[in-house]
Amino acid sequence: YQNTRKAIKDHVKTKYMREERIVTPSGTQTMAVISEPGIYQLAGQSKLPTAEPFQDWIYEEVLPSIRKHGAYMTDEKIEEALLNPDTIISLATKLKNEREKVEVERNGRLIAEQQVKEFQPKVSYYDKVLSNDALMTI
Protein backbone atom coordinates (compact mmCIF):
# COMPACT_ATOMS: atom_id res chain seq x y z
CA TYR A 1 0.00 0.00 0.00
CA GLN A 2 1.33 3.44 -0.89
CA ASN A 3 -0.73 5.21 1.77
CA THR A 4 -0.54 3.11 4.94
CA ARG A 5 -3.06 5.11 6.95
CA LYS A 6 -5.63 4.95 4.13
CA ALA A 7 -5.08 1.21 3.70
CA ILE A 8 -5.61 0.59 7.41
CA LYS A 9 -8.71 2.80 7.45
CA ASP A 10 -10.15 1.16 4.32
CA HIS A 11 -9.35 -2.49 5.04
CA VAL A 12 -8.97 -3.09 8.78
CA LYS A 13 -11.98 -3.23 11.08
CA THR A 14 -11.66 -0.84 14.01
CA LYS A 15 -11.87 -3.69 16.52
CA TYR A 16 -8.56 -4.98 15.12
CA MET A 17 -6.62 -1.76 15.54
CA ARG A 18 -5.76 0.84 18.12
CA GLU A 19 -3.56 3.90 18.31
CA GLU A 20 -0.69 4.05 20.77
CA ARG A 21 1.54 6.90 21.76
CA ILE A 22 5.20 5.95 21.91
CA VAL A 23 8.20 8.00 22.98
CA THR A 24 10.95 8.21 20.36
CA PRO A 25 14.18 10.25 20.25
CA SER A 26 12.32 12.84 18.16
CA GLY A 27 9.40 13.09 20.59
CA THR A 28 6.10 11.36 21.26
CA GLN A 29 4.61 9.73 18.18
CA THR A 30 1.17 8.27 17.53
CA MET A 31 1.36 4.83 15.96
CA ALA A 32 -1.36 2.54 14.60
CA VAL A 33 -1.15 -0.95 16.10
CA ILE A 34 -2.91 -3.72 14.20
CA SER A 35 -3.78 -7.13 15.64
CA GLU A 36 -3.16 -10.38 13.78
CA PRO A 37 -6.65 -10.49 12.19
CA GLY A 38 -6.07 -6.95 10.93
CA ILE A 39 -2.85 -8.01 9.24
CA TYR A 40 -4.74 -10.82 7.50
CA GLN A 41 -7.37 -8.34 6.35
CA LEU A 42 -4.68 -6.09 4.87
CA ALA A 43 -2.89 -8.98 3.19
CA GLY A 44 -6.14 -10.36 1.80
CA GLN A 45 -7.00 -7.04 0.18
CA SER A 46 -3.54 -6.28 -1.19
CA LYS A 47 -3.08 -6.19 -4.95
CA LEU A 48 0.72 -6.38 -4.75
CA PRO A 49 2.31 -9.32 -6.57
CA THR A 50 4.29 -10.11 -3.41
CA ALA A 51 1.03 -10.63 -1.49
CA GLU A 52 -0.25 -13.24 -3.94
CA PRO A 53 1.84 -16.18 -2.63
CA PHE A 54 0.63 -15.47 0.92
CA GLN A 55 -2.99 -15.20 -0.23
CA ASP A 56 -2.67 -18.41 -2.25
CA TRP A 57 -1.18 -20.26 0.71
CA ILE A 58 -3.96 -19.11 3.06
CA TYR A 59 -6.82 -19.72 0.63
CA GLU A 60 -5.54 -22.90 -1.03
CA GLU A 61 -3.76 -24.72 1.79
CA VAL A 62 -4.42 -23.40 5.30
CA LEU A 63 -8.16 -22.73 5.23
CA PRO A 64 -9.08 -25.95 3.36
CA SER A 65 -6.96 -27.96 5.81
CA ILE A 66 -8.71 -26.36 8.79
CA ARG A 67 -12.11 -27.03 7.21
CA LYS A 68 -11.29 -30.66 6.40
CA HIS A 69 -9.27 -31.65 9.46
CA GLY A 70 -10.06 -29.03 12.10
CA ALA A 71 -6.42 -27.92 12.21
CA TYR A 72 -3.49 -26.90 10.06
CA MET A 73 -0.10 -28.54 10.55
CA THR A 74 2.89 -28.73 8.27
CA ASP A 75 3.94 -32.16 7.03
CA GLU A 76 6.98 -31.95 9.33
CA LYS A 77 4.80 -31.25 12.37
CA ILE A 78 2.44 -34.13 11.49
CA GLU A 79 5.41 -36.49 11.16
CA GLU A 80 6.80 -35.26 14.48
CA ALA A 81 3.42 -35.76 16.16
CA LEU A 82 3.16 -39.30 14.82
CA LEU A 83 6.66 -40.21 16.00
CA ASN A 84 6.58 -38.40 19.33
CA PRO A 85 3.35 -38.31 21.39
CA ASP A 86 4.81 -35.52 23.55
CA THR A 87 4.43 -33.23 20.52
CA ILE A 88 0.63 -33.56 20.67
CA ILE A 89 0.69 -32.91 24.42
CA SER A 90 2.85 -29.83 23.87
CA LEU A 91 0.57 -28.50 21.10
CA ALA A 92 -2.54 -29.11 23.22
CA THR A 93 -0.94 -27.34 26.20
CA LYS A 94 -0.04 -24.33 24.03
CA LEU A 95 -3.59 -24.21 22.69
CA LYS A 96 -5.04 -24.41 26.20
CA ASN A 97 -2.75 -21.60 27.42
CA GLU A 98 -3.66 -19.41 24.44
CA ARG A 99 -7.38 -19.94 25.05
CA GLU A 100 -6.97 -19.09 28.74
CA LYS A 101 -5.07 -15.92 27.79
CA VAL A 102 -7.84 -14.86 25.39
CA GLU A 103 -10.47 -15.55 28.07
CA VAL A 104 -8.58 -13.48 30.66
CA GLU A 105 -8.28 -10.57 28.18
CA ARG A 106 -11.99 -10.85 27.32
CA ASN A 107 -12.96 -10.86 31.00
CA GLY A 108 -10.70 -7.87 31.62
CA ARG A 109 -12.45 -5.92 28.86
CA LEU A 110 -15.87 -6.85 30.26
CA ILE A 111 -14.84 -5.69 33.76
CA ALA A 112 -13.48 -2.42 32.35
CA GLU A 113 -16.69 -1.81 30.40
CA GLN A 114 -18.75 -2.52 33.52
CA GLN A 115 -16.63 -0.07 35.55
CA VAL A 116 -17.08 2.62 32.92
CA LYS A 117 -20.86 2.17 33.10
CA GLU A 118 -20.72 2.19 36.88
CA PHE A 119 -18.62 5.37 37.08
CA GLN A 120 -20.50 7.26 34.36
CA PRO A 121 -22.97 9.00 36.75
CA LYS A 122 -20.07 10.11 38.98
CA VAL A 123 -18.11 11.39 36.00
CA SER A 124 -21.13 13.32 34.72
CA TYR A 125 -21.68 14.87 38.15
CA TYR A 126 -18.00 15.79 38.44
CA ASP A 127 -18.08 17.43 34.98
CA LYS A 128 -21.19 19.43 35.90
CA VAL A 129 -19.62 20.66 39.13
CA LEU A 130 -16.39 21.68 37.42
CA SER A 131 -18.20 23.49 34.62
CA ASN A 132 -20.24 25.58 37.07
CA ASP A 133 -18.99 29.20 36.82
CA ALA A 134 -20.34 29.99 40.30
CA LEU A 135 -17.86 27.60 41.94
CA MET A 136 -14.14 27.94 42.44
CA THR A 137 -12.02 24.83 42.01
CA ILE A 138 -9.25 24.17 44.50
KAQUI-V852926 format. One record per residue. N is the residue number from 0. RES is the residue in three letters. SS is DSSP state (@ for helix, = for strand, . for the rest). PHI is phi in whole degrees, -180 to 180 (* if undefined). PSI is psi in whole degrees, -180 to 180 (none if undefined). Layout:
BEGIN
n=N res=RES ss=SS phi=PHI psi=PSI
n=N res=RES ss=SS phi=PHI psi=PSI
END
This chain:
BEGIN
n=0 res=TYR ss=. phi=* psi=134
n=1 res=GLN ss=. phi=-77 psi=-39
n=2 res=ASN ss=. phi=-112 psi=99
n=3 res=THR ss=@ phi=-60 psi=-47
n=4 res=ARG ss=@ phi=-60 psi=-42
n=5 res=LYS ss=@ phi=-66 psi=-41
n=6 res=ALA ss=@ phi=-62 psi=-45
n=7 res=ILE ss=@ phi=-63 psi=-45
n=8 res=LYS ss=@ phi=-63 psi=-40
n=9 res=ASP ss=@ phi=-79 psi=-30
n=10 res=HIS ss=@ phi=-118 psi=-15
n=11 res=VAL ss=. phi=-110 psi=126
n=12 res=LYS ss=. phi=-64 psi=145
n=13 res=THR ss=@ phi=-61 psi=-28
n=14 res=LYS ss=@ phi=-70 psi=-14
n=15 res=TYR ss=@ phi=-102 psi=11
n=16 res=MET ss== phi=-143 psi=158
n=17 res=ARG ss== phi=-153 psi=161
n=18 res=GLU ss== phi=-106 psi=137
n=19 res=GLU ss== phi=-127 psi=146
n=20 res=ARG ss== phi=-99 psi=126
n=21 res=ILE ss== phi=-123 psi=148
n=22 res=VAL ss== phi=-93 psi=125
n=23 res=THR ss== phi=-122 psi=169
n=24 res=PRO ss=. phi=-57 psi=-26
n=25 res=SER ss=. phi=-95 psi=10
n=26 res=GLY ss== phi=120 psi=-175
n=27 res=THR ss== phi=-79 psi=131
n=28 res=GLN ss== phi=-120 psi=149
n=29 res=THR ss== phi=-99 psi=129
n=30 res=MET ss== phi=-129 psi=138
n=31 res=ALA ss== phi=-82 psi=130
n=32 res=VAL ss== phi=-115 psi=126
n=33 res=ILE ss== phi=-114 psi=135
n=34 res=SER ss=. phi=-78 psi=173
n=35 res=GLU ss=@ phi=-57 psi=-46
n=36 res=PRO ss=@ phi=-60 psi=-33
n=37 res=GLY ss=@ phi=-65 psi=-38
n=38 res=ILE ss=@ phi=-63 psi=-41
n=39 res=TYR ss=@ phi=-65 psi=-38
n=40 res=GLN ss=@ phi=-63 psi=-45
n=41 res=LEU ss=@ phi=-62 psi=-47
n=42 res=ALA ss=@ phi=-65 psi=-36
n=43 res=GLY ss=@ phi=-69 psi=-27
n=44 res=GLN ss=@ phi=-94 psi=-12
n=45 res=SER ss=. phi=-67 psi=142
n=46 res=LYS ss=. phi=-104 psi=4
n=47 res=LEU ss=. phi=-68 psi=143
n=48 res=PRO ss=@ phi=-61 psi=-30
n=49 res=THR ss=@ phi=-71 psi=-18
n=50 res=ALA ss=@ phi=-84 psi=-21
n=51 res=GLU ss=@ phi=-59 psi=-46
n=52 res=PRO ss=@ phi=-60 psi=-39
n=53 res=PHE ss=@ phi=-64 psi=-47
n=54 res=GLN ss=@ phi=-61 psi=-45
n=55 res=ASP ss=@ phi=-60 psi=-45
n=56 res=TRP ss=@ phi=-60 psi=-47
n=57 res=ILE ss=@ phi=-63 psi=-50
n=58 res=TYR ss=@ phi=-78 psi=-29
n=59 res=GLU ss=@ phi=-100 psi=-25
n=60 res=GLU ss=@ phi=-118 psi=-55
n=61 res=VAL ss=@ phi=-68 psi=-56
n=62 res=LEU ss=@ phi=-63 psi=-43
n=63 res=PRO ss=@ phi=-61 psi=-37
n=64 res=SER ss=@ phi=-65 psi=-43
n=65 res=ILE ss=@ phi=-64 psi=-42
n=66 res=ARG ss=@ phi=-64 psi=-44
n=67 res=LYS ss=@ phi=-76 psi=-42
n=68 res=HIS ss=@ phi=-114 psi=-8
n=69 res=GLY ss=. phi=81 psi=4
n=70 res=ALA ss=. phi=-163 psi=163
n=71 res=TYR ss=. phi=-123 psi=124
n=72 res=MET ss=. phi=-138 psi=144
n=73 res=THR ss=. phi=-69 psi=162
n=74 res=ASP ss=@ phi=-58 psi=-38
n=75 res=GLU ss=@ phi=-64 psi=-41
n=76 res=LYS ss=@ phi=-69 psi=-37
n=77 res=ILE ss=@ phi=-63 psi=-46
n=78 res=GLU ss=@ phi=-60 psi=-44
n=79 res=GLU ss=@ phi=-62 psi=-42
n=80 res=ALA ss=@ phi=-66 psi=-36
n=81 res=LEU ss=@ phi=-70 psi=-35
n=82 res=LEU ss=@ phi=-86 psi=-26
n=83 res=ASN ss=. phi=-134 psi=103
n=84 res=PRO ss=@ phi=-59 psi=-25
n=85 res=ASP ss=@ phi=-63 psi=-25
n=86 res=THR ss=@ phi=-62 psi=-45
n=87 res=ILE ss=@ phi=-63 psi=-43
n=88 res=ILE ss=@ phi=-61 psi=-44
n=89 res=SER ss=@ phi=-62 psi=-45
n=90 res=LEU ss=@ phi=-64 psi=-42
n=91 res=ALA ss=@ phi=-65 psi=-39
n=92 res=THR ss=@ phi=-65 psi=-43
n=93 res=LYS ss=@ phi=-62 psi=-43
n=94 res=LEU ss=@ phi=-62 psi=-45
n=95 res=LYS ss=@ phi=-61 psi=-45
n=96 res=ASN ss=@ phi=-63 psi=-41
n=97 res=GLU ss=@ phi=-65 psi=-42
n=98 res=ARG ss=@ phi=-64 psi=-41
n=99 res=GLU ss=@ phi=-63 psi=-41
n=100 res=LYS ss=@ phi=-62 psi=-45
n=101 res=VAL ss=@ phi=-62 psi=-41
n=102 res=GLU ss=@ phi=-65 psi=-41
n=103 res=VAL ss=@ phi=-63 psi=-44
n=104 res=GLU ss=@ phi=-63 psi=-42
n=105 res=ARG ss=@ phi=-63 psi=-46
n=106 res=ASN ss=@ phi=-64 psi=-38
n=107 res=GLY ss=@ phi=-62 psi=-41
n=108 res=ARG ss=@ phi=-65 psi=-42
n=109 res=LEU ss=@ phi=-64 psi=-41
n=110 res=ILE ss=@ phi=-64 psi=-44
n=111 res=ALA ss=@ phi=-62 psi=-43
n=112 res=GLU ss=@ phi=-63 psi=-39
n=113 res=GLN ss=@ phi=-65 psi=-41
n=114 res=GLN ss=@ phi=-65 psi=-39
n=115 res=VAL ss=@ phi=-61 psi=-45
n=116 res=LYS ss=@ phi=-63 psi=-40
n=117 res=GLU ss=@ phi=-67 psi=-40
n=118 res=PHE ss=@ phi=-86 psi=-10
n=119 res=GLN ss=@ phi=-57 psi=-45
n=120 res=PRO ss=@ phi=-61 psi=-39
n=121 res=LYS ss=@ phi=-66 psi=-41
n=122 res=VAL ss=@ phi=-64 psi=-43
n=123 res=SER ss=@ phi=-62 psi=-44
n=124 res=TYR ss=@ phi=-62 psi=-47
n=125 res=TYR ss=@ phi=-59 psi=-44
n=126 res=ASP ss=@ phi=-63 psi=-41
n=127 res=LYS ss=@ phi=-64 psi=-43
n=128 res=VAL ss=@ phi=-62 psi=-47
n=129 res=LEU ss=@ phi=-68 psi=-28
n=130 res=SER ss=@ phi=-87 psi=-3
n=131 res=ASN ss=. phi=-76 psi=116
n=132 res=ASP ss=. phi=-66 psi=-22
n=133 res=ALA ss=. phi=-78 psi=-10
n=134 res=LEU ss=. phi=-108 psi=153
n=135 res=MET ss=. phi=-111 psi=127
n=136 res=THR ss=. phi=-83 psi=146
n=137 res=ILE ss=. phi=-129 psi=none
END
